[in-house]
Structures are given as C-alpha cells and as structure tokens.
C-alpha cells in the first residue's frame, strides 16, 4: 500500500512568505516576537518557537525583540501601540489581506456601510474591523443584520478564506436588496484553486488523510471539500492520530493538507501510514530478500 502526497499541497504564498521572513531572522541569530499564532498550525509553530520565536499576549511583553505582524494583518491601534513602545515592526501581512484592508478603509472614509462575509472572531476579520472603526457588519449564516440599511451605499467584502457558496449566497441576496452595492470579491484565488485541485485529488484515491490545524478556517474548509468528494476522508493533526483501520485492504491512500500545513508534516504522516503497512506484512514476506520482499508486498496487497 502506498501513501501518495498531494503534489499541490503545501503553504500558500502568504504563509510561505511569513515563515521565510521569520525563519531567516531567527537563523541569523535575531530575536523575534509574535502576538498570537503566526499561522494556524501548532506543530509548525512549535518548530519556529524552537528556533527562538516568542509568543506574547500583549505588545508591552515584547522587550527588545522586533514584533512580527501575522499574515492575517493587525488593526491600526496595534501599529500605533508598537510605535509608542518604539518597537521594530516586521510586517508579514499577506498582500491580499492588505488589499482588503485598503478597500475597507477607503469605503469607510467615503461613509459607506460595510458588510464582511466571514467569521466574527477570526483574526483577519478583527484586523479588518480595525480599518473601519469596528463599524462593519459581519455575516455568515442566514440572518440579515438588524442594523442593515438598504438605502445606504454599501461595500460587500469577504474574509479571504470564506467558501464560494457562502459568499455567493450573500452577494445574490444583497444585490436584490441594496441598489447601491459595491462588491469586492476578496476571496483568495489560492484557496479557490486549491478547492478544485483537492476535489480532483480526493476523487482519485480510495481514502484521504487530511492533515491540518484544528483551529484553522482554511483547514476546515478544505477538509470539507475533500469529504464531500470522498466520504473516506479522515482528519488528523499529526501522525499519532492515524488509525490503521482506515486504510485496511486499500492499495493506496492520498495525503493532503491545508494552506498552513507544512510539507514536512505531510511527509511524516505518509511515512507513518507506510510503516503501519509494513507491520502487517506476514513473516515469510518480511524475511524475504529486499528485492523479492517488495514484489511480495505488492502481490500480497493485490490479494487482500
Ligand atoms: S490563504 Fe490566501 S489570503 Fe490567506 S495568507 Fe494565504 S495567500 Fe494570503
């Protein structure tokens, strides 16, 4: 049985850039702090902390370290406080998120009503609120916000990782309701493209092990894409959560992950899956010479 890693899995451009910036500074012996998680993957965070990255809950705990701004961005008052404390700022806000912040700020200055499709507590949405005086209405479910005024000029924008179904539903509904509606589709093209690629990958394999952080919106979104296409999709945070019963009698299993899942972790999961496979080989095969052993494994798997 083979564990096949999704060739298109791995970090998105924004996450890769933020990690490269942090890692370069830390490997040069520099210090660095971050407020909150740099990316939503606990194991990748642990790796960076082992290189010297420090988590702080508040900027006044930063000391003499530069402060890293996460891919989700930060509110204006974060930057103000950092300047007041005379901190060096290393800004790793994703360019796509920056663009959303600019669009929101412009709409706010023009006096427009603002609607964000997303999660009210997501760091990206909290940072977006910081660019419009926390006046944006955040929608996700079915309910129209009570304070919505359909006669006002309005901007509709999305959290970058929101699903197309949810954004399109709100767009269609609000287009009918608000005559002066500006729509800025800020959903990330990487996430949209990944959904299509992942659906193809999930359809090509009898079972999928999806690897990601439990607190990541992007992970939840992509895992659900996989599961819709292939009900034999299993979620794990790391290789210790694999259950060998998932791939009993299968000749291959696909391994994939979200925009915040590092390749090294997918590799570890793939190795663990293949190791389970070897443990279940009958003794006569295990004891055979290497060349014959591989042939026997393939044959015995075909028979199962
Ligand atoms: S998912 Fe898209 S918007 Fe979010 S950090 Fe990655 S590239 Fe940027």
py3Dmol code that shows the C-alpha trace and the ligand (Angstrom):
import py3Dmol

protein = """\
ATOM      1  CA  UNK A   1       0.000   0.000   0.000  1.00  0.00           C
ATOM      2  CA  UNK A   2       1.320   3.391  -0.993  1.00  0.00           C
ATOM      3  CA  UNK A   3       0.863   6.748   0.725  1.00  0.00           C
ATOM      4  CA  UNK A   4       0.721   9.385  -2.003  1.00  0.00           C
ATOM      5  CA  UNK A   5       1.320  13.006  -1.032  1.00  0.00           C
ATOM      6  CA  UNK A   6      -0.791  15.556  -2.910  1.00  0.00           C
ATOM      7  CA  UNK A   7       1.777  17.255  -5.196  1.00  0.00           C
ATOM      8  CA  UNK A   8      -0.133  20.558  -4.947  1.00  0.00           C
ATOM      9  CA  UNK A   9      -0.359  20.613  -1.143  1.00  0.00           C
ATOM     10  CA  UNK A  10       1.768  22.916   0.984  1.00  0.00           C
ATOM     11  CA  UNK A  11       1.822  26.520   2.110  1.00  0.00           C
ATOM     12  CA  UNK A  12       0.072  29.306   0.217  1.00  0.00           C
ATOM     13  CA  UNK A  13       2.205  32.255  -0.903  1.00  0.00           C
ATOM     14  CA  UNK A  14       1.267  34.421   2.099  1.00  0.00           C
ATOM     15  CA  UNK A  15       2.117  31.802   4.710  1.00  0.00           C
ATOM     16  CA  UNK A  16       5.327  30.790   2.928  1.00  0.00           C
ATOM     17  CA  UNK A  17       6.467  34.403   2.830  1.00  0.00           C
ATOM     18  CA  UNK A  18       5.708  34.969   6.554  1.00  0.00           C
ATOM     19  CA  UNK A  19       7.551  31.813   7.590  1.00  0.00           C
ATOM     20  CA  UNK A  20      10.534  32.614   5.374  1.00  0.00           C
ATOM     21  CA  UNK A  21      10.785  36.098   6.883  1.00  0.00           C
ATOM     22  CA  UNK A  22      10.595  34.724  10.458  1.00  0.00           C
ATOM     23  CA  UNK A  23      12.957  31.832   9.835  1.00  0.00           C
ATOM     24  CA  UNK A  24      15.563  33.971   8.099  1.00  0.00           C
ATOM     25  CA  UNK A  25      15.655  36.429  11.008  1.00  0.00           C
ATOM     26  CA  UNK A  26      15.793  33.672  13.631  1.00  0.00           C
ATOM     27  CA  UNK A  27      18.500  31.687  11.837  1.00  0.00           C
ATOM     28  CA  UNK A  28      20.631  34.814  11.627  1.00  0.00           C
ATOM     29  CA  UNK A  29      20.571  34.807  15.428  1.00  0.00           C
ATOM     30  CA  UNK A  30      17.998  37.577  15.627  1.00  0.00           C
ATOM     31  CA  UNK A  31      15.156  37.768  18.129  1.00  0.00           C
ATOM     32  CA  UNK A  32      11.527  37.913  17.112  1.00  0.00           C
ATOM     33  CA  UNK A  33       8.143  38.035  18.831  1.00  0.00           C
ATOM     34  CA  UNK A  34       4.626  37.493  17.533  1.00  0.00           C
ATOM     35  CA  UNK A  35       1.265  38.321  19.100  1.00  0.00           C
ATOM     36  CA  UNK A  36      -0.976  35.281  18.636  1.00  0.00           C
ATOM     37  CA  UNK A  37      -0.275  32.401  16.260  1.00  0.00           C
ATOM     38  CA  UNK A  38       1.779  33.240  13.184  1.00  0.00           C
ATOM     39  CA  UNK A  39      -0.115  30.513  11.306  1.00  0.00           C
ATOM     40  CA  UNK A  40      -2.802  28.081  12.457  1.00  0.00           C
ATOM     41  CA  UNK A  41      -0.628  25.030  12.753  1.00  0.00           C
ATOM     42  CA  UNK A  42       0.546  24.057  16.214  1.00  0.00           C
ATOM     43  CA  UNK A  43       3.426  21.848  15.066  1.00  0.00           C
ATOM     44  CA  UNK A  44       4.864  24.415  12.677  1.00  0.00           C
ATOM     45  CA  UNK A  45       4.564  26.963  15.483  1.00  0.00           C
ATOM     46  CA  UNK A  46       6.472  24.656  17.822  1.00  0.00           C
ATOM     47  CA  UNK A  47       9.232  24.345  15.218  1.00  0.00           C
ATOM     48  CA  UNK A  48       9.536  28.143  14.934  1.00  0.00           C
ATOM     49  CA  UNK A  49       9.484  28.536  18.735  1.00  0.00           C
ATOM     50  CA  UNK A  50      12.369  26.070  18.913  1.00  0.00           C
ATOM     51  CA  UNK A  51      14.270  28.443  16.618  1.00  0.00           C
ATOM     52  CA  UNK A  52      13.592  31.274  19.094  1.00  0.00           C
ATOM     53  CA  UNK A  53      10.233  32.800  18.130  1.00  0.00           C
ATOM     54  CA  UNK A  54       8.482  34.155  21.246  1.00  0.00           C
ATOM     55  CA  UNK A  55       4.710  34.416  21.699  1.00  0.00           C
ATOM     56  CA  UNK A  56       3.467  37.477  23.523  1.00  0.00           C
ATOM     57  CA  UNK A  57      -0.061  38.246  24.669  1.00  0.00           C
ATOM     58  CA  UNK A  58       0.484  41.955  24.673  1.00  0.00           C
ATOM     59  CA  UNK A  59       2.957  44.206  22.900  1.00  0.00           C
ATOM     60  CA  UNK A  60       4.410  45.510  26.164  1.00  0.00           C
ATOM     61  CA  UNK A  61       5.842  41.986  26.761  1.00  0.00           C
ATOM     62  CA  UNK A  62       7.913  42.222  23.562  1.00  0.00           C
ATOM     63  CA  UNK A  63      11.014  43.732  25.195  1.00  0.00           C
ATOM     64  CA  UNK A  64      13.773  44.491  22.700  1.00  0.00           C
ATOM     65  CA  UNK A  65      12.536  41.986  20.104  1.00  0.00           C
ATOM     66  CA  UNK A  66      11.089  43.103  16.777  1.00  0.00           C
ATOM     67  CA  UNK A  67       7.382  42.268  16.503  1.00  0.00           C
ATOM     68  CA  UNK A  68       6.136  40.230  13.548  1.00  0.00           C
ATOM     69  CA  UNK A  69       2.757  41.097  12.018  1.00  0.00           C
ATOM     70  CA  UNK A  70       0.945  37.904  11.003  1.00  0.00           C
ATOM     71  CA  UNK A  71      -0.469  37.057   7.539  1.00  0.00           C
ATOM     72  CA  UNK A  72      -3.959  37.997   8.849  1.00  0.00           C
ATOM     73  CA  UNK A  73      -2.774  41.542   9.499  1.00  0.00           C
ATOM     74  CA  UNK A  74      -3.409  43.744  12.514  1.00  0.00           C
ATOM     75  CA  UNK A  75      -5.574  46.689  13.458  1.00  0.00           C
ATOM     76  CA  UNK A  76      -4.373  50.276  13.229  1.00  0.00           C
ATOM     77  CA  UNK A  77      -4.084  50.547  17.020  1.00  0.00           C
ATOM     78  CA  UNK A  78      -1.618  47.601  17.052  1.00  0.00           C
ATOM     79  CA  UNK A  79       0.725  49.635  14.859  1.00  0.00           C
ATOM     80  CA  UNK A  80       0.138  52.733  16.978  1.00  0.00           C
ATOM     81  CA  UNK A  81       0.970  50.862  20.189  1.00  0.00           C
ATOM     82  CA  UNK A  82       4.087  49.329  18.567  1.00  0.00           C
ATOM     83  CA  UNK A  83       5.243  52.807  17.549  1.00  0.00           C
ATOM     84  CA  UNK A  84       4.510  54.159  21.052  1.00  0.00           C
ATOM     85  CA  UNK A  85       6.665  51.375  22.511  1.00  0.00           C
ATOM     86  CA  UNK A  86       9.354  52.110  19.918  1.00  0.00           C
ATOM     87  CA  UNK A  87       9.208  48.515  18.586  1.00  0.00           C
ATOM     88  CA  UNK A  88      10.654  47.426  15.284  1.00  0.00           C
ATOM     89  CA  UNK A  89       7.792  46.091  13.132  1.00  0.00           C
ATOM     90  CA  UNK A  90       8.325  43.183  10.719  1.00  0.00           C
ATOM     91  CA  UNK A  91       5.168  43.231   8.629  1.00  0.00           C
ATOM     92  CA  UNK A  92       4.256  39.828   7.135  1.00  0.00           C
ATOM     93  CA  UNK A  93       0.614  40.721   6.389  1.00  0.00           C
ATOM     94  CA  UNK A  94      -0.405  38.826   3.253  1.00  0.00           C
ATOM     95  CA  UNK A  95      -0.658  41.180   0.260  1.00  0.00           C
ATOM     96  CA  UNK A  96      -4.206  40.003  -0.430  1.00  0.00           C
ATOM     97  CA  UNK A  97      -5.277  40.834   3.116  1.00  0.00           C
ATOM     98  CA  UNK A  98      -3.560  44.223   2.815  1.00  0.00           C
ATOM     99  CA  UNK A  99      -5.611  44.917  -0.308  1.00  0.00           C
ATOM    100  CA  UNK A 100      -8.857  44.131   1.602  1.00  0.00           C
ATOM    101  CA  UNK A 101      -7.780  46.482   4.389  1.00  0.00           C
ATOM    102  CA  UNK A 102      -7.201  49.292   1.874  1.00  0.00           C
ATOM    103  CA  UNK A 103     -10.589  48.734   0.215  1.00  0.00           C
ATOM    104  CA  UNK A 104     -12.396  48.719   3.573  1.00  0.00           C
ATOM    105  CA  UNK A 105     -10.617  51.838   4.755  1.00  0.00           C
ATOM    106  CA  UNK A 106     -11.500  53.707   1.547  1.00  0.00           C
ATOM    107  CA  UNK A 107     -15.176  52.687   1.805  1.00  0.00           C
ATOM    108  CA  UNK A 108     -15.234  53.780   5.451  1.00  0.00           C
ATOM    109  CA  UNK A 109     -13.768  57.154   4.568  1.00  0.00           C
ATOM    110  CA  UNK A 110     -16.434  57.502   1.859  1.00  0.00           C
ATOM    111  CA  UNK A 111     -19.111  56.923   4.521  1.00  0.00           C
ATOM    112  CA  UNK A 112     -20.250  53.580   3.127  1.00  0.00           C
ATOM    113  CA  UNK A 113     -21.933  50.856   5.101  1.00  0.00           C
ATOM    114  CA  UNK A 114     -19.632  47.775   5.193  1.00  0.00           C
ATOM    115  CA  UNK A 115     -20.575  44.097   5.242  1.00  0.00           C
ATOM    116  CA  UNK A 116     -17.912  41.409   5.692  1.00  0.00           C
ATOM    117  CA  UNK A 117     -18.770  37.778   4.921  1.00  0.00           C
ATOM    118  CA  UNK A 118     -16.706  35.759   7.398  1.00  0.00           C
ATOM    119  CA  UNK A 119     -16.175  34.668  10.998  1.00  0.00           C
ATOM    120  CA  UNK A 120     -16.679  37.448  13.517  1.00  0.00           C
ATOM    121  CA  UNK A 121     -13.812  36.241  15.740  1.00  0.00           C
ATOM    122  CA  UNK A 122     -11.298  35.428  13.024  1.00  0.00           C
ATOM    123  CA  UNK A 123      -8.068  37.482  13.375  1.00  0.00           C
ATOM    124  CA  UNK A 124      -8.321  38.651   9.743  1.00  0.00           C
ATOM    125  CA  UNK A 125     -11.855  39.972  10.330  1.00  0.00           C
ATOM    126  CA  UNK A 126     -10.847  41.593  13.633  1.00  0.00           C
ATOM    127  CA  UNK A 127      -7.976  43.338  11.815  1.00  0.00           C
ATOM    128  CA  UNK A 128     -10.361  44.447   9.014  1.00  0.00           C
ATOM    129  CA  UNK A 129     -12.671  45.933  11.650  1.00  0.00           C
ATOM    130  CA  UNK A 130      -9.700  47.963  12.838  1.00  0.00           C
ATOM    131  CA  UNK A 131      -9.639  49.710   9.439  1.00  0.00           C
ATOM    132  CA  UNK A 132     -13.262  50.897   9.636  1.00  0.00           C
ATOM    133  CA  UNK A 133     -13.712  51.921  13.251  1.00  0.00           C
ATOM    134  CA  UNK A 134     -15.239  48.474  14.037  1.00  0.00           C
ATOM    135  CA  UNK A 135     -18.350  49.569  12.133  1.00  0.00           C
ATOM    136  CA  UNK A 136     -18.558  46.639   9.692  1.00  0.00           C
ATOM    137  CA  UNK A 137     -21.394  44.122   9.961  1.00  0.00           C
ATOM    138  CA  UNK A 138     -20.092  40.551   9.831  1.00  0.00           C
ATOM    139  CA  UNK A 139     -22.405  37.962   8.267  1.00  0.00           C
ATOM    140  CA  UNK A 140     -22.145  34.236   7.716  1.00  0.00           C
ATOM    141  CA  UNK A 141     -25.381  32.344   8.474  1.00  0.00           C
ATOM    142  CA  UNK A 142     -28.805  33.221   7.088  1.00  0.00           C
ATOM    143  CA  UNK A 143     -29.825  36.203   9.249  1.00  0.00           C
ATOM    144  CA  UNK A 144     -29.688  39.742   7.879  1.00  0.00           C
ATOM    145  CA  UNK A 145     -28.011  42.129  10.358  1.00  0.00           C
ATOM    146  CA  UNK A 146     -30.583  44.146  12.302  1.00  0.00           C
ATOM    147  CA  UNK A 147     -28.726  47.406  11.652  1.00  0.00           C
ATOM    148  CA  UNK A 148     -28.590  46.950   7.868  1.00  0.00           C
ATOM    149  CA  UNK A 149     -29.910  49.972   5.991  1.00  0.00           C
ATOM    150  CA  UNK A 150     -30.604  49.032   2.339  1.00  0.00           C
ATOM    151  CA  UNK A 151     -30.823  52.686   1.257  1.00  0.00           C
ATOM    152  CA  UNK A 152     -27.167  53.417   2.118  1.00  0.00           C
ATOM    153  CA  UNK A 153     -24.235  52.921  -0.290  1.00  0.00           C
ATOM    154  CA  UNK A 154     -22.657  49.647   0.825  1.00  0.00           C
ATOM    155  CA  UNK A 155     -19.437  47.676   0.380  1.00  0.00           C
ATOM    156  CA  UNK A 156     -19.649  43.873   0.417  1.00  0.00           C
ATOM    157  CA  UNK A 157     -16.313  42.147   1.037  1.00  0.00           C
ATOM    158  CA  UNK A 158     -15.178  38.681   2.202  1.00  0.00           C
ATOM    159  CA  UNK A 159     -12.731  37.136   4.602  1.00  0.00           C
ATOM    160  CA  UNK A 160     -10.145  35.697   2.176  1.00  0.00           C
ATOM    161  CA  UNK A 161     -10.838  32.060   3.120  1.00  0.00           C
ATOM    162  CA  UNK A 162     -14.635  32.117   3.031  1.00  0.00           C
ATOM    163  CA  UNK A 163     -16.270  29.468   0.825  1.00  0.00           C
ATOM    164  CA  UNK A 164     -17.691  30.471  -2.585  1.00  0.00           C
ATOM    165  CA  UNK A 165     -21.147  29.089  -1.642  1.00  0.00           C
ATOM    166  CA  UNK A 166     -21.449  31.371   1.386  1.00  0.00           C
ATOM    167  CA  UNK A 167     -20.072  34.465  -0.363  1.00  0.00           C
ATOM    168  CA  UNK A 168     -22.185  33.968  -3.481  1.00  0.00           C
ATOM    169  CA  UNK A 169     -25.352  33.450  -1.414  1.00  0.00           C
ATOM    170  CA  UNK A 170     -24.820  36.772   0.369  1.00  0.00           C
ATOM    171  CA  UNK A 171     -23.855  38.544  -2.846  1.00  0.00           C
ATOM    172  CA  UNK A 172     -27.042  37.373  -4.603  1.00  0.00           C
ATOM    173  CA  UNK A 173     -29.260  38.234  -1.633  1.00  0.00           C
ATOM    174  CA  UNK A 174     -27.789  41.705  -1.079  1.00  0.00           C
ATOM    175  CA  UNK A 175     -27.787  42.581  -4.783  1.00  0.00           C
ATOM    176  CA  UNK A 176     -31.580  42.254  -4.748  1.00  0.00           C
ATOM    177  CA  UNK A 177     -31.887  44.290  -1.555  1.00  0.00           C
ATOM    178  CA  UNK A 178     -29.350  47.137  -1.885  1.00  0.00           C
ATOM    179  CA  UNK A 179     -29.442  49.289  -5.040  1.00  0.00           C
ATOM    180  CA  UNK A 180     -26.039  50.922  -4.385  1.00  0.00           C
ATOM    181  CA  UNK A 181     -23.876  47.903  -3.630  1.00  0.00           C
ATOM    182  CA  UNK A 182     -20.123  47.723  -4.346  1.00  0.00           C
ATOM    183  CA  UNK A 183     -18.906  44.129  -4.397  1.00  0.00           C
ATOM    184  CA  UNK A 184     -15.248  43.395  -3.722  1.00  0.00           C
ATOM    185  CA  UNK A 185     -14.653  39.678  -4.057  1.00  0.00           C
ATOM    186  CA  UNK A 186     -11.604  39.398  -1.825  1.00  0.00           C
ATOM    187  CA  UNK A 187     -11.633  35.616  -1.600  1.00  0.00           C
ATOM    188  CA  UNK A 188      -8.130  34.269  -2.095  1.00  0.00           C
ATOM    189  CA  UNK A 189      -7.561  32.712  -5.531  1.00  0.00           C
ATOM    190  CA  UNK A 190      -5.147  30.229  -3.951  1.00  0.00           C
ATOM    191  CA  UNK A 191      -7.934  28.884  -1.709  1.00  0.00           C
ATOM    192  CA  UNK A 192     -10.422  28.737  -4.600  1.00  0.00           C
ATOM    193  CA  UNK A 193      -7.933  26.953  -6.858  1.00  0.00           C
ATOM    194  CA  UNK A 194      -6.932  24.555  -4.068  1.00  0.00           C
ATOM    195  CA  UNK A 195     -10.563  23.514  -3.645  1.00  0.00           C
ATOM    196  CA  UNK A 196     -10.744  22.387  -7.273  1.00  0.00           C
ATOM    197  CA  UNK A 197      -7.350  20.653  -7.177  1.00  0.00           C
ATOM    198  CA  UNK A 198      -8.167  18.965  -3.907  1.00  0.00           C
ATOM    199  CA  UNK A 199     -11.532  17.708  -5.168  1.00  0.00           C
ATOM    200  CA  UNK A 200      -9.712  16.020  -8.086  1.00  0.00           C
ATOM    201  CA  UNK A 201      -7.082  14.531  -5.773  1.00  0.00           C
ATOM    202  CA  UNK A 202      -9.769  13.251  -3.363  1.00  0.00           C
ATOM    203  CA  UNK A 203     -11.658  11.593  -6.228  1.00  0.00           C
ATOM    204  CA  UNK A 204      -8.526   9.798  -7.464  1.00  0.00           C
ATOM    205  CA  UNK A 205      -7.752   7.974  -4.198  1.00  0.00           C
ATOM    206  CA  UNK A 206      -9.809   5.403  -2.282  1.00  0.00           C
ATOM    207  CA  UNK A 207      -9.126   7.173   1.049  1.00  0.00           C
ATOM    208  CA  UNK A 208      -7.657  10.528   2.070  1.00  0.00           C
ATOM    209  CA  UNK A 209      -5.855  11.520   5.233  1.00  0.00           C
ATOM    210  CA  UNK A 210      -6.228  15.280   5.595  1.00  0.00           C
ATOM    211  CA  UNK A 211      -3.634  16.971   7.807  1.00  0.00           C
ATOM    212  CA  UNK A 212      -4.122  20.395   9.395  1.00  0.00           C
ATOM    213  CA  UNK A 213      -4.567  22.525  12.489  1.00  0.00           C
ATOM    214  CA  UNK A 214      -7.875  22.162  14.378  1.00  0.00           C
ATOM    215  CA  UNK A 215      -8.139  25.954  14.803  1.00  0.00           C
ATOM    216  CA  UNK A 216      -7.647  26.827  11.114  1.00  0.00           C
ATOM    217  CA  UNK A 217     -10.602  28.052   8.981  1.00  0.00           C
ATOM    218  CA  UNK A 218      -8.761  27.144   5.810  1.00  0.00           C
ATOM    219  CA  UNK A 219      -8.197  23.604   7.107  1.00  0.00           C
ATOM    220  CA  UNK A 220     -11.901  23.186   7.950  1.00  0.00           C
ATOM    221  CA  UNK A 221     -12.928  24.484   4.526  1.00  0.00           C
ATOM    222  CA  UNK A 222     -10.551  22.242   2.549  1.00  0.00           C
ATOM    223  CA  UNK A 223     -11.232  19.178   4.710  1.00  0.00           C
ATOM    224  CA  UNK A 224     -14.958  19.556   3.955  1.00  0.00           C
ATOM    225  CA  UNK A 225     -14.229  19.832   0.222  1.00  0.00           C
ATOM    226  CA  UNK A 226     -12.337  16.529   0.421  1.00  0.00           C
ATOM    227  CA  UNK A 227     -15.015  14.834   2.491  1.00  0.00           C
ATOM    228  CA  UNK A 228     -17.815  15.856   0.138  1.00  0.00           C
ATOM    229  CA  UNK A 229     -15.992  14.234  -2.800  1.00  0.00           C
ATOM    230  CA  UNK A 230     -14.630  11.267  -0.875  1.00  0.00           C
ATOM    231  CA  UNK A 231     -16.507  10.216   2.311  1.00  0.00           C
ATOM    232  CA  UNK A 232     -13.450   8.141   3.268  1.00  0.00           C
ATOM    233  CA  UNK A 233     -11.557  11.282   4.274  1.00  0.00           C
ATOM    234  CA  UNK A 234     -10.002  11.310   7.743  1.00  0.00           C
ATOM    235  CA  UNK A 235      -8.718  14.344   9.614  1.00  0.00           C
ATOM    236  CA  UNK A 236      -5.514  14.291  11.686  1.00  0.00           C
ATOM    237  CA  UNK A 237      -3.316  16.940  13.234  1.00  0.00           C
ATOM    238  CA  UNK A 238      -0.272  14.693  13.152  1.00  0.00           C
ATOM    239  CA  UNK A 239       0.884  11.120  12.534  1.00  0.00           C
ATOM    240  CA  UNK A 240      -0.018   9.913  16.056  1.00  0.00           C
ATOM    241  CA  UNK A 241      -3.742  10.256  15.265  1.00  0.00           C
ATOM    242  CA  UNK A 242      -3.727   7.802  12.355  1.00  0.00           C
ATOM    243  CA  UNK A 243      -5.945   4.745  12.720  1.00  0.00           C
ATOM    244  CA  UNK A 244      -4.701   1.825  10.551  1.00  0.00           C
ATOM    245  CA  UNK A 245      -8.289   0.534  10.193  1.00  0.00           C
ATOM    246  CA  UNK A 246      -8.928   3.488   7.856  1.00  0.00           C
ATOM    247  CA  UNK A 247      -6.831   2.009   5.066  1.00  0.00           C
ATOM    248  CA  UNK A 248      -7.202  -1.727   5.633  1.00  0.00           C
ATOM    249  CA  UNK A 249      -7.486  -3.562   2.299  1.00  0.00           C
ATOM    250  CA  UNK A 250      -6.550  -0.487   0.259  1.00  0.00           C
ATOM    251  CA  UNK A 251      -3.698  -0.331  -2.257  1.00  0.00           C
ATOM    252  CA  UNK A 252      -3.111   3.404  -1.768  1.00  0.00           C
ATOM    253  CA  UNK A 253      -4.116   6.367   0.334  1.00  0.00           C
ATOM    254  CA  UNK A 254      -3.839  10.079  -0.534  1.00  0.00           C
ATOM    255  CA  UNK A 255      -2.259  12.532   1.929  1.00  0.00           C
ATOM    256  CA  UNK A 256      -3.125  16.203   1.689  1.00  0.00           C
ATOM    257  CA  UNK A 257      -3.417  19.322   3.829  1.00  0.00           C
ATOM    258  CA  UNK A 258      -4.369  22.974   4.005  1.00  0.00           C
ATOM    259  CA  UNK A 259      -2.568  26.226   3.155  1.00  0.00           C
ATOM    260  CA  UNK A 260      -0.996  26.180   6.627  1.00  0.00           C
ATOM    261  CA  UNK A 261       0.149  22.537   6.696  1.00  0.00           C
ATOM    262  CA  UNK A 262       3.910  22.181   6.196  1.00  0.00           C
ATOM    263  CA  UNK A 263       5.257  19.628   3.703  1.00  0.00           C
ATOM    264  CA  UNK A 264       7.476  18.066   6.374  1.00  0.00           C
ATOM    265  CA  UNK A 265       4.333  17.119   8.321  1.00  0.00           C
ATOM    266  CA  UNK A 266       2.668  15.534   5.266  1.00  0.00           C
ATOM    267  CA  UNK A 267       5.882  13.568   4.741  1.00  0.00           C
ATOM    268  CA  UNK A 268       5.810  12.357   8.367  1.00  0.00           C
ATOM    269  CA  UNK A 269       2.180  11.249   8.032  1.00  0.00           C
ATOM    270  CA  UNK A 270       2.948   9.431   4.760  1.00  0.00           C
ATOM    271  CA  UNK A 271       5.881   7.609   6.392  1.00  0.00           C
ATOM    272  CA  UNK A 272       3.709   6.606   9.358  1.00  0.00           C
ATOM    273  CA  UNK A 273       0.993   5.236   7.038  1.00  0.00           C
ATOM    274  CA  UNK A 274       3.520   3.146   5.118  1.00  0.00           C
ATOM    275  CA  UNK A 275       5.081   1.932   8.378  1.00  0.00           C
ATOM    276  CA  UNK A 276       1.675   0.603   9.539  1.00  0.00           C
ATOM    277  CA  UNK A 277       1.504  -1.263   6.279  1.00  0.00           C
ATOM    278  CA  UNK A 278       4.863  -2.919   6.870  1.00  0.00           C
ATOM    279  CA  UNK A 279       3.904  -4.035  10.374  1.00  0.00           C
ATOM    280  CA  UNK A 280       1.004  -6.036   8.945  1.00  0.00           C
ATOM    281  CA  UNK A 281       3.187  -7.989   6.464  1.00  0.00           C
ATOM    282  CA  UNK A 282       3.229 -11.762   7.167  1.00  0.00           C
ATOM    283  CA  UNK A 283       6.581 -13.090   8.369  1.00  0.00           C
ATOM    284  CA  UNK A 284       7.620 -15.113   5.305  1.00  0.00           C
ATOM    285  CA  UNK A 285       7.435 -11.951   3.247  1.00  0.00           C
ATOM    286  CA  UNK A 286       9.171  -9.799   5.842  1.00  0.00           C
ATOM    287  CA  UNK A 287      12.029 -12.248   5.968  1.00  0.00           C
ATOM    288  CA  UNK A 288      12.453 -12.409   2.189  1.00  0.00           C
ATOM    289  CA  UNK A 289      15.396 -10.618   0.472  1.00  0.00           C
ATOM    290  CA  UNK A 290      14.720  -6.909  -0.166  1.00  0.00           C
ATOM    291  CA  UNK A 291      14.040  -7.194  -3.949  1.00  0.00           C
ATOM    292  CA  UNK A 292      11.677 -10.122  -3.552  1.00  0.00           C
ATOM    293  CA  UNK A 293      10.160  -8.575  -0.475  1.00  0.00           C
ATOM    294  CA  UNK A 294       8.933  -5.522  -2.415  1.00  0.00           C
ATOM    295  CA  UNK A 295       7.488  -7.759  -5.124  1.00  0.00           C
ATOM    296  CA  UNK A 296       5.781  -9.942  -2.496  1.00  0.00           C
ATOM    297  CA  UNK A 297       4.335  -6.921  -0.704  1.00  0.00           C
ATOM    298  CA  UNK A 298       2.772  -5.678  -3.947  1.00  0.00           C
ATOM    299  CA  UNK A 299       1.385  -9.115  -4.692  1.00  0.00           C
ATOM    300  CA  UNK A 300       0.063  -9.706  -1.180  1.00  0.00           C
ATOM    301  CA  UNK A 301      -1.635  -6.310  -1.225  1.00  0.00           C
ATOM    302  CA  UNK A 302      -3.315  -7.155  -4.507  1.00  0.00           C
ATOM    303  CA  UNK A 303      -4.746 -10.304  -2.922  1.00  0.00           C
ATOM    304  CA  UNK A 304      -6.256  -8.587   0.142  1.00  0.00           C
TER     305      UNK A 304
END
"""
ligand_1 = """\
8
LIG
S -4.720 31.860 2.073
Fe -4.504 33.492 0.526
S -5.033 35.344 1.622
Fe -4.612 33.823 3.191
S -2.440 34.077 3.671
Fe -2.583 32.534 2.065
S -2.294 33.664 0.121
Fe -2.829 35.147 1.734
"""
view = py3Dmol.view(width=600, height=400)
view.addModel(protein, "pdb")
view.setStyle({"model": 0}, {"cartoon": {"style": "trace"}})
view.addModel(ligand_1, "xyz")
view.setStyle({"model": 1}, {"stick": {}})
view.zoomTo()
view.show()
